[in-house]
Amino acid sequence: MGFIFAVPEGIAAVAAGTGALAGETAGHAGQAAGAGAVVAPGLEEISAANAAKITEYAAHVASMLGAASTVKALYGMSTGLSGATLSLADLMSAANIGTVIA
C-alpha cells in the first residue's frame, strides 16, 4: 500500500505560478490582436485580401489565447483550493487524533 505525500506550500506555489502564467498568456492575446492590426494593405486587391486574412487570423489567435488564459486561471484557482482543502483536512485529522490520544 502506498502513501501520498503532499506539501501544501508547494501546492500554493504551483497555484501562484499557474496564475502568473494565465496573466502572461492574457498579455500575449493582446499582442496577437495588435499584430494583425499593423498589416497595411497595398493598392492591389490581393494585398488587401491578404491583410484581411492576417487580421482575421490574428483575431482568432487572440481569441484562443484569451480562452487559454481563462483555463489556466481556473486551473490555478482549483489547485489553490485543493491545497487549502488538503491543509484543512490535515488540521481536522490532527485535532481528531489529538482528542483520541488525550
C-alpha positions in Angstrom: 0.0 0.0 0.0 1.4 3.4 -1.0 1.1 6.7 0.6 0.5 10.1 -0.9 2.7 13.0 0.4 1.6 16.5 -0.4 3.2 19.7 0.7 0.6 22.5 0.9 3.2 25.2 0.5 4.3 23.6 -2.8 0.7 23.3 -3.9 0.2 27.0 -3.2 3.4 27.9 -5.1 2.1 25.9 -8.1 -1.2 27.7 -7.9 0.5 31.1 -7.9 2.8 30.1 -10.8 -0.2 29.0 -12.8 -2.0 32.2 -12.1 1.1 34.1 -13.3 1.2 32.1 -16.5 -2.5 32.9 -17.0 -1.7 36.6 -16.8 1.2 36.2 -19.2 -1.0 34.4 -21.7 -3.6 37.1 -21.5 -0.8 39.6 -22.4 0.1 37.6 -25.4 -3.5 37.6 -26.5 -3.3 41.4 -26.6 -0.1 41.3 -28.6 -1.6 38.9 -31.1 -4.5 41.2 -31.7 -2.2 44.1 -32.2 0.0 42.1 -34.6 -2.9 41.8 -37.0 -3.6 45.5 -36.9 -0.2 46.6 -38.2 -0.5 44.9 -41.6 -1.3 47.7 -44.1 -2.7 46.6 -47.4 -1.2 47.8 -50.7 -3.1 49.2 -53.6 -3.9 45.9 -55.4 -6.8 43.7 -54.3 -4.6 40.6 -53.4 -2.7 42.7 -50.8 -6.0 43.9 -49.3 -7.3 40.3 -49.2 -4.1 39.1 -47.5 -4.2 41.9 -45.0 -7.8 40.9 -44.1 -6.8 37.2 -43.7 -3.9 38.1 -41.5 -6.1 40.4 -39.4 -8.7 37.6 -39.1 -6.1 35.0 -38.2 -4.6 37.3 -35.5 -8.1 37.8 -34.1 -8.5 34.0 -33.9 -5.1 33.6 -32.2 -6.0 36.3 -29.7 -9.3 34.6 -29.0 -7.7 31.2 -28.4 -5.0 32.8 -26.1 -7.8 34.5 -24.2 -9.6 31.2 -23.7 -6.3 29.5 -22.7 -5.6 32.3 -20.2 -9.1 31.7 -18.6 -8.5 27.9 -18.4 -5.1 28.5 -16.8 -6.6 30.9 -14.3 -9.3 28.4 -13.4 -6.7 25.6 -13.0 -4.6 27.8 -10.7 -7.6 28.6 -8.6 -8.7 25.0 -8.4 -5.1 24.0 -7.5 -5.0 26.6 -4.7 -8.4 25.4 -3.4 -7.2 21.8 -3.5 -4.2 22.8 -1.4 -6.3 24.7 1.1 -8.7 21.8 1.4 -5.9 19.4 2.0 -4.5 21.6 4.7 -7.9 21.8 6.4 -8.3 18.1 6.2 -4.9 17.6 7.8 -5.8 20.0 10.6 -9.1 18.3 11.3 -7.4 14.9 11.3 -4.8 16.1 13.7 -7.5 17.6 16.0 -9.4 14.3 16.0 -6.3 12.2 16.7 -5.4 14.7 19.5 -8.7 14.0 21.2 -8.3 10.2 20.9 -4.8 10.3 22.3 -5.6 12.7 25.2 
